[in-house]
Amino acid sequence: MKLKEEQTLVLVKPDGVKRGLIGEIIRRIEQRGLKIIALKMFQATKEDLTKHYSDSEANLKAMGDKTLATYQKYQMDAKKEIGTDDPVKIGKMVHGWITDFMTSGPIVKIIVQGLHAVEMVRKLVGNTMPSQAEMGTVRGDYSVDSAVLANAQKRGIRNLIHASGNLAEAEAEIKLWFKPDEIHEYKRAEEDIMF
């Protein structure tokens, strides 16, 4: 295993792009000693996003269960709010909201490489739920959105950025979003000093 060559995927979502945070996100990644080996702005399609955010029944149920848990936490009635308490039906709604959000503007896709890249980027990005993200993380510093507000407004959570959750996910997502000839190899000047 080549520890310094671990790779992960980062997507700067439409809200991050529209708010002018691309440079700040890249700055934080590079400042950590990680390197950008692929970078491209693009407009995602619903088909692209269904490959990224699976619409399998198991995934839809998981999304629905998570959404139901949010409603329960805030003592809200899902059936009253969105017309159903069936996790798969709710998952389909949430999947649609995410897809609509992710196609609402351009996205910047990035491959980050370096020592413990997946874990380091996840730390930089912060909790998926911006309202729970620590200050000093991208989401903690630049977003305050929450699941309960997103659900009430029937939209995807505006959390600025996606970062692969583990190595297997990173590998699959990199293959989905990048062609091999779009990925570059180089050595950062400080690599010999840092590692």
N, C-alpha and C positions, 0 to 999 in steps of 0.2 A: 504494500500500500504506500502510495506517495502522498504523504500528509500535506505537503505544500501545494498539491495540485487538486485538492478537493474543490468541487464546483457546485454552485447553487444558482437558482434562477431568481431574479427580482423583476417584478413588473411595477412600474410607477403607474398607478391607475389614473383614469381621467381626472379625478379631483386633484391629484398631486401634480399632474401636468398643467391643468388650468390655473392652479395656484402658484405656479412658478417654482416648484420645489425640486425639480430634476437636479439642478446643480448642487443643492444642499444635500440631497440624498447621496449623490455620487461623492461629494466631498467627505461625508461621514464614512462611507465605505472605504475610500482610499486612505483617509486619515488613520483608519484602523490597521492599515498595512495589507489590505486586500487589494486585488487588482481586477479591473474591468477587462475582460477578454472578448466581449461581444456587446454591442450596443446598437439599438435601432428603434426609431419611432415608427409606429404603424397604427392602422385602424383595424381593430379586431372585428370579426364577424360572429354572428350567433353560432355558426358551425364551429369556429375555432374555440369558442368559449364552452361549448358543450363537450368538447374533447378535454378541456382543462378542468371544468367543473362538471363532473360526470352527472348524467341524468338517469343513472341506473336506479332502480327502485330502492336498493339498499342505501345509496347516497341520499336520495330524496327523503327517505324515512329518517335518516340521521339528521338532515337539515330540519325536517319537521319537528323531530323530538327536541332539538336544541331550541327551536322557536317556541315550542310549547313550554319548555322549561323557563324561558324568559317571561312568557305571559304569566305563568304560575308565580314566579319570583315577585312580580309586581302586582300580584293579585288581580289580574285582568282575565276576562273570559274570552278565550280565543274564538269560540263559536260566535259570540256576540260581535267581536272586533273584525273578524275576517270570514265569518260564515261557515267555518268548519273546525273540528278538532281532530280530524284525521291527519296523522303525521305525513303520509305520502302526498296528500292533496296540498297540505301546507308547504311541504318541500318543493312541490312543483311551482307554487307561487313564489317562494323565496328564490328558487332557481331562475325564474323569469325576471324577478327584480334585479338580481345580480347581473344577469345577461344584459338587461336594459341599461343598467349603470355602466357596465364595462364596454358597451358599444356607444356610449353617449359622447365620446371624444377620443382623441388619440391616446395611446398607451406607449410607454417606453419600456422595451424589454432589454434586460441586461443579464449577462452571465458574469458572475463574480467568482474568482478563484483565489485560493489561499489556504493557509493553515486553519482548520476547523471552520471553513467558510459558511457552512449551513448554520452552525450554532452561533457564530459571530454575527452574521447578518440578522438572525432572529433576535439576538440581543439588541442590536442597533435599532431594529424596527419597532420592537415593543409588542405588548399584548395585542392580539387581533382586535379586541374591543378597545377603541381609543379611550373611552371613559375610564378604563382600568389600566391603561398603559402608564408606566412610570415616566416622570419628567426626565428629560435627558435622552429619551428615545424619539424616533421620528414621530410616531403616533402620539406619544405623550406630550410632545412639544407643539405639534401642529394640528391636532384634531381632538374634538370632544364628543364625537358622535357615539351613540349607544344603540344597542339592539332594540330596546323598547321604543325609541324615537323612530328608528328606521322602519320597524314593523308598523307603527301607528301611521306613518306616512307611506306605507306600502312601497318601499324602495330598498335597494342594497345599502349596506353600511358603508359610509364614506370614511375609509380607513387608509387612504393615500397609497398603499403599497402592498404588494404580495411578495412573500418570501417562502421558498420551499420549506416544508416542515421537517424533512429528513433526507438522507442521501438517495434513497430509492425514488422518492417523489421528485427530487432535484433532477435525477438522471432522466426520468420520464418526461418532465416538463421541458428540460433543455432540448430533448429530441423532438418534442412537439413544436416548440417555438423557433428553433434555429436549425439551419442547414450546416453541415460540417465546415463548408468553406466560409461561413460567416464568423467562425470562431478563430481567434488569433493567439499565437504564443509569443511571449516576450518576457524579459526579465526586468523587474523593477530595480532601480539603482540601489535601493536599500535592502534588498532581499538577503544579501550576504551578511549584513550587519544585524538584521532583525531575527533571522532564524539560524 
